[in-house]
Amino acid sequence: MKKTILAAVIVLAVCAAAFGQGGVSLQNQENATFYYTVDPKELAGLSAGSPLLASRIAGFFAVRDGVTFSALAPNATVKLDGLADGSHLLVGFFAVQDLSQYPVRVITLQADSSVGDRFYAIFASPALLSIAKDSGHIASFAHAGGEGNEGDQEGAITAGAAAQQAPAETAPSGLQQIARFSTGFTPAFFTREKQGDFKVLPISESRAWALTGTRIQSVSGSLADSVLKISISIEGGFAERVSYFLYVFGTRSPGKNNQFTLELQPRAEGSRAVCLLWQKGIRMPMLVGSVTATDHTVEVDTTAGNFPPSLLSGLGPAATVDLTAGWFDRGLGTWEEFYYTTFSMGDITVTR
């Protein structure tokens, strides 16, 4: 009797353990190989609902090195073990032999050990975007229907985060240059929003990209005795309809939103520049810091005392910032926004 009870306990324990492990299963529903990666570090903190999704993904695929893709054959199934409970970002593409553009899929996976396996059927449509098969990461899959041969052509898209590091001496006095952008820099995609209708579009459809104030030349900064300075230099000067956004993240984990947003308006009231603090769940922004603007540069000077303490509690040395430029068309009531780069607060020179 004791042996029977012990055996039953062992069986139940094994079942419970198997149930508790959980997992995610993927099934390729297409006749082309699906190449994928989960939670790439280059996209940490990005969610499938992010307004910067297309631009960040385009930039991710524009770089050739550093990412390993797993292959899922046509109609095959794979179980992804070892995923922690929570949201995970699946990024992949279908290597369709007869196409010059490979469809890219970005999907949020949910892992939950309390409910066991979750099943995801992977289709090529709806694709987030299409990438030329000889571009960046995809180039090595460009031949023989994605057999992994090395492509040798230059990428056909422009990275959204194509910032280049520049010497500190080119920054405004006392500031460290974080990133600079060539005159030929062009993002692959931009976002347009009108009355809640949000779209990710190719840059060729932008009405504002060529207008005054959208072209950022460089971003610089310093942190001294808890005083933070951020300076943005612009090609061609400013316009009243242009803002520059700094989306601040305490951590870059999947599914996490940015903690707050700073909006720099160089021509908010004629020649007066302001910095607005936007917080989640609060409709109206608040003015923060001291802002100065010249013909080509806007700089915000602020301290921790300008922010609600709760906003800063999650920030630390791992904090990062997304930089964008936005243009408001009053006549059409639309916002167009252009992603430039993501930088770490650790990139800012600290002096005491």
Contacts in CASP RR format, 6 or more apart in sequence:
PFRMAT RR
TARGET T0000
AUTHOR 0000-0000-0000
METHOD contacts of the structure
MODEL  1
MKKTILAAVIVLAVCAAAFGQGGVSLQNQENATFYYTVDPKELAGLSAGS
PLLASRIAGFFAVRDGVTFSALAPNATVKLDGLADGSHLLVGFFAVQDLS
QYPVRVITLQADSSVGDRFYAIFASPALLSIAKDSGHIASFAHAGGEGNE
GDQEGAITAGAAAQQAPAETAPSGLQQIARFSTGFTPAFFTREKQGDFKV
LPISESRAWALTGTRIQSVSGSLADSVLKISISIEGGFAERVSYFLYVFG
TRSPGKNNQFTLELQPRAEGSRAVCLLWQKGIRMPMLVGSVTATDHTVEV
DTTAGNFPPSLLSGLGPAATVDLTAGWFDRGLGTWEEFYYTTFSMGDITV
TR
19 113 0 8 1.000
19 116 0 8 1.000
20 113 0 8 1.000
20 114 0 8 1.000
20 116 0 8 1.000
21 81 0 8 1.000
21 82 0 8 1.000
21 113 0 8 1.000
21 116 0 8 1.000
22 111 0 8 1.000
22 112 0 8 1.000
22 113 0 8 1.000
22 115 0 8 1.000
22 116 0 8 1.000
22 117 0 8 1.000
23 79 0 8 1.000
23 80 0 8 1.000
23 81 0 8 1.000
23 82 0 8 1.000
23 83 0 8 1.000
23 111 0 8 1.000
23 113 0 8 1.000
23 116 0 8 1.000
23 117 0 8 1.000
23 118 0 8 1.000
24 79 0 8 1.000
24 80 0 8 1.000
24 83 0 8 1.000
24 88 0 8 1.000
24 109 0 8 1.000
24 110 0 8 1.000
24 111 0 8 1.000
24 117 0 8 1.000
24 118 0 8 1.000
24 120 0 8 1.000
25 77 0 8 1.000
25 78 0 8 1.000
25 79 0 8 1.000
25 80 0 8 1.000
25 117 0 8 1.000
25 118 0 8 1.000
25 119 0 8 1.000
25 120 0 8 1.000
26 34 0 8 1.000
26 36 0 8 1.000
26 72 0 8 1.000
26 77 0 8 1.000
26 78 0 8 1.000
26 80 0 8 1.000
26 90 0 8 1.000
26 120 0 8 1.000
26 122 0 8 1.000
27 75 0 8 1.000
27 76 0 8 1.000
27 77 0 8 1.000
27 119 0 8 1.000
27 120 0 8 1.000
27 121 0 8 1.000
27 122 0 8 1.000
28 34 0 8 1.000
28 72 0 8 1.000
28 73 0 8 1.000
28 74 0 8 1.000
28 75 0 8 1.000
28 76 0 8 1.000
28 77 0 8 1.000
28 122 0 8 1.000
29 75 0 8 1.000
29 121 0 8 1.000
29 122 0 8 1.000
29 123 0 8 1.000
30 74 0 8 1.000
30 94 0 8 1.000
30 96 0 8 1.000
30 122 0 8 1.000
30 123 0 8 1.000
30 124 0 8 1.000
31 74 0 8 1.000
31 75 0 8 1.000
32 74 0 8 1.000
32 94 0 8 1.000
32 95 0 8 1.000
32 96 0 8 1.000
32 97 0 8 1.000
32 124 0 8 1.000
32 145 0 8 1.000
33 71 0 8 1.000
33 72 0 8 1.000
33 73 0 8 1.000
33 74 0 8 1.000
33 94 0 8 1.000
33 95 0 8 1.000
33 145 0 8 1.000
33 146 0 8 1.000
34 71 0 8 1.000
34 72 0 8 1.000
34 92 0 8 1.000
34 93 0 8 1.000
34 94 0 8 1.000
34 95 0 8 1.000
34 105 0 8 1.000
34 122 0 8 1.000
35 69 0 8 1.000
35 70 0 8 1.000
35 71 0 8 1.000
35 72 0 8 1.000
35 92 0 8 1.000
35 93 0 8 1.000
35 94 0 8 1.000
35 95 0 8 1.000
35 141 0 8 1.000
35 146 0 8 1.000
36 69 0 8 1.000
36 70 0 8 1.000
36 72 0 8 1.000
36 90 0 8 1.000
36 91 0 8 1.000
36 92 0 8 1.000
36 93 0 8 1.000
37 67 0 8 1.000
37 68 0 8 1.000
37 69 0 8 1.000
37 70 0 8 1.000
37 90 0 8 1.000
37 91 0 8 1.000
37 92 0 8 1.000
38 80 0 8 1.000
38 83 0 8 1.000
38 88 0 8 1.000
38 89 0 8 1.000
38 90 0 8 1.000
38 91 0 8 1.000
38 109 0 8 1.000
39 88 0 8 1.000
39 89 0 8 1.000
39 254 0 8 1.000
40 60 0 8 1.000
40 67 0 8 1.000
40 89 0 8 1.000
40 91 0 8 1.000
42 60 0 8 1.000
42 63 0 8 1.000
42 67 0 8 1.000
43 56 0 8 1.000
43 57 0 8 1.000
43 60 0 8 1.000
43 89 0 8 1.000
43 91 0 8 1.000
44 252 0 8 1.000
44 253 0 8 1.000
44 254 0 8 1.000
45 249 0 8 1.000
45 251 0 8 1.000
45 252 0 8 1.000
45 253 0 8 1.000
45 254 0 8 1.000
45 255 0 8 1.000
45 256 0 8 1.000
46 52 0 8 1.000
46 53 0 8 1.000
46 56 0 8 1.000
46 89 0 8 1.000
46 252 0 8 1.000
46 254 0 8 1.000
47 53 0 8 1.000
47 87 0 8 1.000
47 89 0 8 1.000
47 108 0 8 1.000
47 254 0 8 1.000
47 255 0 8 1.000
47 256 0 8 1.000
47 257 0 8 1.000
48 89 0 8 1.000
48 106 0 8 1.000
48 107 0 8 1.000
48 108 0 8 1.000
50 56 0 8 1.000
51 191 0 8 1.000
51 193 0 8 1.000
51 198 0 8 1.000
51 200 0 8 1.000
51 337 0 8 1.000
52 191 0 8 1.000
52 247 0 8 1.000
52 322 0 8 1.000
52 324 0 8 1.000
52 339 0 8 1.000
53 106 0 8 1.000
53 128 0 8 1.000
53 200 0 8 1.000
54 128 0 8 1.000
54 129 0 8 1.000
54 188 0 8 1.000
54 189 0 8 1.000
54 191 0 8 1.000
54 200 0 8 1.000
55 160 0 8 1.000
55 187 0 8 1.000
55 188 0 8 1.000
55 189 0 8 1.000
55 190 0 8 1.000
55 191 0 8 1.000
55 200 0 8 1.000
55 339 0 8 1.000
56 160 0 8 1.000
56 161 0 8 1.000
56 339 0 8 1.000
56 342 0 8 1.000
57 91 0 8 1.000
57 104 0 8 1.000
57 106 0 8 1.000
57 128 0 8 1.000
57 129 0 8 1.000
58 129 0 8 1.000
58 131 0 8 1.000
58 157 0 8 1.000
58 158 0 8 1.000
58 159 0 8 1.000
58 160 0 8 1.000
58 187 0 8 1.000
58 188 0 8 1.000
58 189 0 8 1.000
59 157 0 8 1.000
59 158 0 8 1.000
59 159 0 8 1.000
59 160 0 8 1.000
59 161 0 8 1.000
59 162 0 8 1.000
59 188 0 8 1.000
60 67 0 8 1.000
60 91 0 8 1.000
60 137 0 8 1.000
61 93 0 8 1.000
61 104 0 8 1.000
61 131 0 8 1.000
61 135 0 8 1.000
61 136 0 8 1.000
61 137 0 8 1.000
61 138 0 8 1.000
61 157 0 8 1.000
62 135 0 8 1.000
62 136 0 8 1.000
62 155 0 8 1.000
62 157 0 8 1.000
62 158 0 8 1.000
62 159 0 8 1.000
62 160 0 8 1.000
62 162 0 8 1.000
62 188 0 8 1.000
63 136 0 8 1.000
63 137 0 8 1.000
63 159 0 8 1.000
64 136 0 8 1.000
64 137 0 8 1.000
64 139 0 8 1.000
64 140 0 8 1.000
67 137 0 8 1.000
69 92 0 8 1.000
69 137 0 8 1.000
69 141 0 8 1.000
70 78 0 8 1.000
72 78 0 8 1.000
72 122 0 8 1.000
79 117 0 8 1.000
80 109 0 8 1.000
83 109 0 8 1.000
83 111 0 8 1.000
84 111 0 8 1.000
85 111 0 8 1.000
85 112 0 8 1.000
85 113 0 8 1.000
85 114 0 8 1.000
86 110 0 8 1.000
86 111 0 8 1.000
86 112 0 8 1.000
86 254 0 8 1.000
87 108 0 8 1.000
87 109 0 8 1.000
87 110 0 8 1.000
87 254 0 8 1.000
87 255 0 8 1.000
88 108 0 8 1.000
88 109 0 8 1.000
88 110 0 8 1.000
88 111 0 8 1.000
88 254 0 8 1.000
89 106 0 8 1.000
89 107 0 8 1.000
89 108 0 8 1.000
89 109 0 8 1.000
89 254 0 8 1.000
90 105 0 8 1.000
90 106 0 8 1.000
90 107 0 8 1.000
90 108 0 8 1.000
90 109 0 8 1.000
90 120 0 8 1.000
91 104 0 8 1.000
91 105 0 8 1.000
91 106 0 8 1.000
92 104 0 8 1.000
92 105 0 8 1.000
92 106 0 8 1.000
93 102 0 8 1.000
93 103 0 8 1.000
93 104 0 8 1.000
93 105 0 8 1.000
93 131 0 8 1.000
93 138 0 8 1.000
93 141 0 8 1.000
94 102 0 8 1.000
94 103 0 8 1.000
94 105 0 8 1.000
94 124 0 8 1.000
95 102 0 8 1.000
95 133 0 8 1.000
95 138 0 8 1.000
95 141 0 8 1.000
95 145 0 8 1.000
95 146 0 8 1.000
96 102 0 8 1.000
96 103 0 8 1.000
96 124 0 8 1.000
96 145 0 8 1.000
97 144 0 8 1.000
97 145 0 8 1.000
97 146 0 8 1.000
99 133 0 8 1.000
100 132 0 8 1.000
100 133 0 8 1.000
101 130 0 8 1.000
101 131 0 8 1.000
101 132 0 8 1.000
101 133 0 8 1.000
102 130 0 8 1.000
102 131 0 8 1.000
102 132 0 8 1.000
102 133 0 8 1.000
102 138 0 8 1.000
102 141 0 8 1.000
103 124 0 8 1.000
103 125 0 8 1.000
103 127 0 8 1.000
103 130 0 8 1.000
104 127 0 8 1.000
104 128 0 8 1.000
104 129 0 8 1.000
104 130 0 8 1.000
104 131 0 8 1.000
105 122 0 8 1.000
105 123 0 8 1.000
105 124 0 8 1.000
105 127 0 8 1.000
105 128 0 8 1.000
106 128 0 8 1.000
107 120 0 8 1.000
107 122 0 8 1.000
108 254 0 8 1.000
108 255 0 8 1.000
109 118 0 8 1.000
109 120 0 8 1.000
110 118 0 8 1.000
111 118 0 8 1.000
112 118 0 8 1.000
128 200 0 8 1.000
129 189 0 8 1.000
129 200 0 8 1.000
131 138 0 8 1.000
131 156 0 8 1.000
131 157 0 8 1.000
132 138 0 8 1.000
132 155 0 8 1.000
132 156 0 8 1.000
132 157 0 8 1.000
133 139 0 8 1.000
133 141 0 8 1.000
133 142 0 8 1.000
134 142 0 8 1.000
134 151 0 8 1.000
134 153 0 8 1.000
134 154 0 8 1.000
134 155 0 8 1.000
134 156 0 8 1.000
135 155 0 8 1.000
135 156 0 8 1.000
135 157 0 8 1.000
136 155 0 8 1.000
139 150 0 8 1.000
139 151 0 8 1.000
139 152 0 8 1.000
139 153 0 8 1.000
139 155 0 8 1.000
140 148 0 8 1.000
140 149 0 8 1.000
140 150 0 8 1.000
140 151 0 8 1.000
141 147 0 8 1.000
141 148 0 8 1.000
141 149 0 8 1.000
142 149 0 8 1.000
142 151 0 8 1.000
142 153 0 8 1.000
143 149 0 8 1.000
143 151 0 8 1.000
157 188 0 8 1.000
158 185 0 8 1.000
158 186 0 8 1.000
158 187 0 8 1.000
158 188 0 8 1.000
159 188 0 8 1.000
160 187 0 8 1.000
160 188 0 8 1.000
160 189 0 8 1.000
160 339 0 8 1.000
160 340 0 8 1.000
160 341 0 8 1.000
161 339 0 8 1.000
161 340 0 8 1.000
161 341 0 8 1.000
161 342 0 8 1.000
162 181 0 8 1.000
162 185 0 8 1.000
162 341 0 8 1.000
163 178 0 8 1.000
163 179 0 8 1.000
163 180 0 8 1.000
163 181 0 8 1.000
163 340 0 8 1.000
163 341 0 8 1.000
163 343 0 8 1.000
164 179 0 8 1.000
164 180 0 8 1.000
164 181 0 8 1.000
164 182 0 8 1.000
165 177 0 8 1.000
165 179 0 8 1.000
165 180 0 8 1.000
166 177 0 8 1.000
166 179 0 8 1.000
166 180 0 8 1.000
166 218 0 8 1.000
167 177 0 8 1.000
168 176 0 8 1.000
168 177 0 8 1.000
168 349 0 8 1.000
170 177 0 8 1.000
170 180 0 8 1.000
170 218 0 8 1.000
171 177 0 8 1.000
171 218 0 8 1.000
171 220 0 8 1.000
171 221 0 8 1.000
171 231 0 8 1.000
172 220 0 8 1.000
172 231 0 8 1.000
172 233 0 8 1.000
172 297 0 8 1.000
172 299 0 8 1.000
174 222 0 8 1.000
175 220 0 8 1.000
175 221 0 8 1.000
175 222 0 8 1.000
175 229 0 8 1.000
175 231 0 8 1.000
175 349 0 8 1.000
176 220 0 8 1.000
176 221 0 8 1.000
176 222 0 8 1.000
176 347 0 8 1.000
176 348 0 8 1.000
176 349 0 8 1.000
177 218 0 8 1.000
177 219 0 8 1.000
177 220 0 8 1.000
177 221 0 8 1.000
178 218 0 8 1.000
178 219 0 8 1.000
178 220 0 8 1.000
178 221 0 8 1.000
178 343 0 8 1.000
178 347 0 8 1.000
178 348 0 8 1.000
179 218 0 8 1.000
179 219 0 8 1.000
179 323 0 8 1.000
179 340 0 8 1.000
179 341 0 8 1.000
179 343 0 8 1.000
180 217 0 8 1.000
180 218 0 8 1.000
180 219 0 8 1.000
181 215 0 8 1.000
181 216 0 8 1.000
181 217 0 8 1.000
181 218 0 8 1.000
181 340 0 8 1.000
181 341 0 8 1.000
183 215 0 8 1.000
183 235 0 8 1.000
185 215 0 8 1.000
186 203 0 8 1.000
186 209 0 8 1.000
187 203 0 8 1.000
187 338 0 8 1.000
187 339 0 8 1.000
187 340 0 8 1.000
188 202 0 8 1.000
188 203 0 8 1.000
189 200 0 8 1.000
189 201 0 8 1.000
189 202 0 8 1.000
189 203 0 8 1.000
189 339 0 8 1.000
190 200 0 8 1.000
190 201 0 8 1.000
190 203 0 8 1.000
190 206 0 8 1.000
190 209 0 8 1.000
190 336 0 8 1.000
190 337 0 8 1.000
190 338 0 8 1.000
190 339 0 8 1.000
191 198 0 8 1.000
191 199 0 8 1.000
191 200 0 8 1.000
191 201 0 8 1.000
191 335 0 8 1.000
191 336 0 8 1.000
191 337 0 8 1.000
192 198 0 8 1.000
192 199 0 8 1.000
192 201 0 8 1.000
192 206 0 8 1.000
192 334 0 8 1.000
192 335 0 8 1.000
192 336 0 8 1.000
192 337 0 8 1.000
193 199 0 8 1.000
193 334 0 8 1.000
193 335 0 8 1.000
193 337 0 8 1.000
194 332 0 8 1.000
194 333 0 8 1.000
194 334 0 8 1.000
194 335 0 8 1.000
195 333 0 8 1.000
203 209 0 8 1.000
203 338 0 8 1.000
206 336 0 8 1.000
206 338 0 8 1.000
207 329 0 8 1.000
207 336 0 8 1.000
208 214 0 8 1.000
208 326 0 8 1.000
208 327 0 8 1.000
208 329 0 8 1.000
208 336 0 8 1.000
209 336 0 8 1.000
209 338 0 8 1.000
211 239 0 8 1.000
211 327 0 8 1.000
212 236 0 8 1.000
212 237 0 8 1.000
212 238 0 8 1.000
212 239 0 8 1.000
212 242 0 8 1.000
213 234 0 8 1.000
213 235 0 8 1.000
213 236 0 8 1.000
213 237 0 8 1.000
213 238 0 8 1.000
213 239 0 8 1.000
213 242 0 8 1.000
213 325 0 8 1.000
213 327 0 8 1.000
214 242 0 8 1.000
214 325 0 8 1.000
214 326 0 8 1.000
214 327 0 8 1.000
214 338 0 8 1.000
215 234 0 8 1.000
215 235 0 8 1.000
215 236 0 8 1.000
215 325 0 8 1.000
216 232 0 8 1.000
216 233 0 8 1.000
216 234 0 8 1.000
216 235 0 8 1.000
216 244 0 8 1.000
216 323 0 8 1.000
216 325 0 8 1.000
216 340 0 8 1.000
217 233 0 8 1.000
217 234 0 8 1.000
217 235 0 8 1.000
217 296 0 8 1.000
218 232 0 8 1.000
218 233 0 8 1.000
219 230 0 8 1.000
219 231 0 8 1.000
219 232 0 8 1.000
219 233 0 8 1.000
219 323 0 8 1.000
219 340 0 8 1.000
219 341 0 8 1.000
219 343 0 8 1.000
220 230 0 8 1.000
220 231 0 8 1.000
220 233 0 8 1.000
221 228 0 8 1.000
221 229 0 8 1.000
221 230 0 8 1.000
221 231 0 8 1.000
221 348 0 8 1.000
221 349 0 8 1.000
222 228 0 8 1.000
222 229 0 8 1.000
222 348 0 8 1.000
222 349 0 8 1.000
222 350 0 8 1.000
222 351 0 8 1.000
223 229 0 8 1.000
223 345 0 8 1.000
223 348 0 8 1.000
223 349 0 8 1.000
223 350 0 8 1.000
223 351 0 8 1.000
224 350 0 8 1.000
224 351 0 8 1.000
224 352 0 8 1.000
225 351 0 8 1.000
225 352 0 8 1.000
226 303 0 8 1.000
226 304 0 8 1.000
227 301 0 8 1.000
227 302 0 8 1.000
227 303 0 8 1.000
228 301 0 8 1.000
228 302 0 8 1.000
228 303 0 8 1.000
228 348 0 8 1.000
229 299 0 8 1.000
229 300 0 8 1.000
229 301 0 8 1.000
229 302 0 8 1.000
230 246 0 8 1.000
230 262 0 8 1.000
230 264 0 8 1.000
230 299 0 8 1.000
230 300 0 8 1.000
231 297 0 8 1.000
231 298 0 8 1.000
231 299 0 8 1.000
231 300 0 8 1.000
232 244 0 8 1.000
232 264 0 8 1.000
232 297 0 8 1.000
232 298 0 8 1.000
232 299 0 8 1.000
232 323 0 8 1.000
233 296 0 8 1.000
233 297 0 8 1.000
234 266 0 8 1.000
234 296 0 8 1.000
234 297 0 8 1.000
234 298 0 8 1.000
235 296 0 8 1.000
236 296 0 8 1.000
237 295 0 8 1.000
237 296 0 8 1.000
238 266 0 8 1.000
238 267 0 8 1.000
238 293 0 8 1.000
238 295 0 8 1.000
238 296 0 8 1.000
238 298 0 8 1.000
239 267 0 8 1.000
239 327 0 8 1.000
240 267 0 8 1.000
240 270 0 8 1.000
241 327 0 8 1.000
241 328 0 8 1.000
241 329 0 8 1.000
241 330 0 8 1.000
242 266 0 8 1.000
242 267 0 8 1.000
242 325 0 8 1.000
242 326 0 8 1.000
242 327 0 8 1.000
242 328 0 8 1.000
243 263 0 8 1.000
243 264 0 8 1.000
243 265 0 8 1.000
243 325 0 8 1.000
243 326 0 8 1.000
243 328 0 8 1.000
244 263 0 8 1.000
244 264 0 8 1.000
244 266 0 8 1.000
244 298 0 8 1.000
244 323 0 8 1.000
244 324 0 8 1.000
244 325 0 8 1.000
244 326 0 8 1.000
245 261 0 8 1.000
245 262 0 8 1.000
245 263 0 8 1.000
245 264 0 8 1.000
245 322 0 8 1.000
245 323 0 8 1.000
245 324 0 8 1.000
245 325 0 8 1.000
245 326 0 8 1.000
245 337 0 8 1.000
246 261 0 8 1.000
246 262 0 8 1.000
246 263 0 8 1.000
246 264 0 8 1.000
246 321 0 8 1.000
246 322 0 8 1.000
246 323 0 8 1.000
247 258 0 8 1.000
247 261 0 8 1.000
247 321 0 8 1.000
247 322 0 8 1.000
247 324 0 8 1.000
248 258 0 8 1.000
248 259 0 8 1.000
248 260 0 8 1.000
248 261 0 8 1.000
248 262 0 8 1.000
248 315 0 8 1.000
248 319 0 8 1.000
248 320 0 8 1.000
248 321 0 8 1.000
249 256 0 8 1.000
249 258 0 8 1.000
249 259 0 8 1.000
249 319 0 8 1.000
249 320 0 8 1.000
249 321 0 8 1.000
249 322 0 8 1.000
250 256 0 8 1.000
250 258 0 8 1.000
250 259 0 8 1.000
250 314 0 8 1.000
250 315 0 8 1.000
250 316 0 8 1.000
250 318 0 8 1.000
250 319 0 8 1.000
250 320 0 8 1.000
251 314 0 8 1.000
251 318 0 8 1.000
251 319 0 8 1.000
252 318 0 8 1.000
252 320 0 8 1.000
257 280 0 8 1.000
258 322 0 8 1.000
259 311 0 8 1.000
259 314 0 8 1.000
259 315 0 8 1.000
260 277 0 8 1.000
260 278 0 8 1.000
260 279 0 8 1.000
260 280 0 8 1.000
260 307 0 8 1.000
260 311 0 8 1.000
261 277 0 8 1.000
261 278 0 8 1.000
262 275 0 8 1.000
262 276 0 8 1.000
262 277 0 8 1.000
262 278 0 8 1.000
262 288 0 8 1.000
262 300 0 8 1.000
263 275 0 8 1.000
263 276 0 8 1.000
263 278 0 8 1.000
263 285 0 8 1.000
264 273 0 8 1.000
264 274 0 8 1.000
264 275 0 8 1.000
264 291 0 8 1.000
264 298 0 8 1.000
264 300 0 8 1.000
265 273 0 8 1.000
265 274 0 8 1.000
265 275 0 8 1.000
265 276 0 8 1.000
266 273 0 8 1.000
266 293 0 8 1.000
266 298 0 8 1.000
267 273 0 8 1.000
267 293 0 8 1.000
268 274 0 8 1.000
271 293 0 8 1.000
273 291 0 8 1.000
273 292 0 8 1.000
273 293 0 8 1.000
273 298 0 8 1.000
274 287 0 8 1.000
274 291 0 8 1.000
275 287 0 8 1.000
275 288 0 8 1.000
275 289 0 8 1.000
275 291 0 8 1.000
275 300 0 8 1.000
275 302 0 8 1.000
276 285 0 8 1.000
276 286 0 8 1.000
276 287 0 8 1.000
276 288 0 8 1.000
277 285 0 8 1.000
277 286 0 8 1.000
277 287 0 8 1.000
277 288 0 8 1.000
277 306 0 8 1.000
277 307 0 8 1.000
278 285 0 8 1.000
279 285 0 8 1.000
279 308 0 8 1.000
279 311 0 8 1.000
288 302 0 8 1.000
288 306 0 8 1.000
288 307 0 8 1.000
289 300 0 8 1.000
289 301 0 8 1.000
289 302 0 8 1.000
289 303 0 8 1.000
289 306 0 8 1.000
290 300 0 8 1.000
290 301 0 8 1.000
290 302 0 8 1.000
291 298 0 8 1.000
291 299 0 8 1.000
291 300 0 8 1.000
291 301 0 8 1.000
292 298 0 8 1.000
292 299 0 8 1.000
292 301 0 8 1.000
293 299 0 8 1.000
304 312 0 8 1.000
315 345 0 8 1.000
316 345 0 8 1.000
317 345 0 8 1.000
317 346 0 8 1.000
318 344 0 8 1.000
318 345 0 8 1.000
319 344 0 8 1.000
319 345 0 8 1.000
320 342 0 8 1.000
320 343 0 8 1.000
320 344 0 8 1.000
320 345 0 8 1.000
321 342 0 8 1.000
321 343 0 8 1.000
321 344 0 8 1.000
321 345 0 8 1.000
322 339 0 8 1.000
322 341 0 8 1.000
322 342 0 8 1.000
323 339 0 8 1.000
323 340 0 8 1.000
323 341 0 8 1.000
323 342 0 8 1.000
323 343 0 8 1.000
324 337 0 8 1.000
324 338 0 8 1.000
324 339 0 8 1.000
324 340 0 8 1.000
325 337 0 8 1.000
325 338 0 8 1.000
325 340 0 8 1.000
326 335 0 8 1.000
326 336 0 8 1.000
326 337 0 8 1.000
326 338 0 8 1.000
327 335 0 8 1.000
327 336 0 8 1.000
327 337 0 8 1.000
328 334 0 8 1.000
328 335 0 8 1.000
329 335 0 8 1.000
329 336 0 8 1.000
END
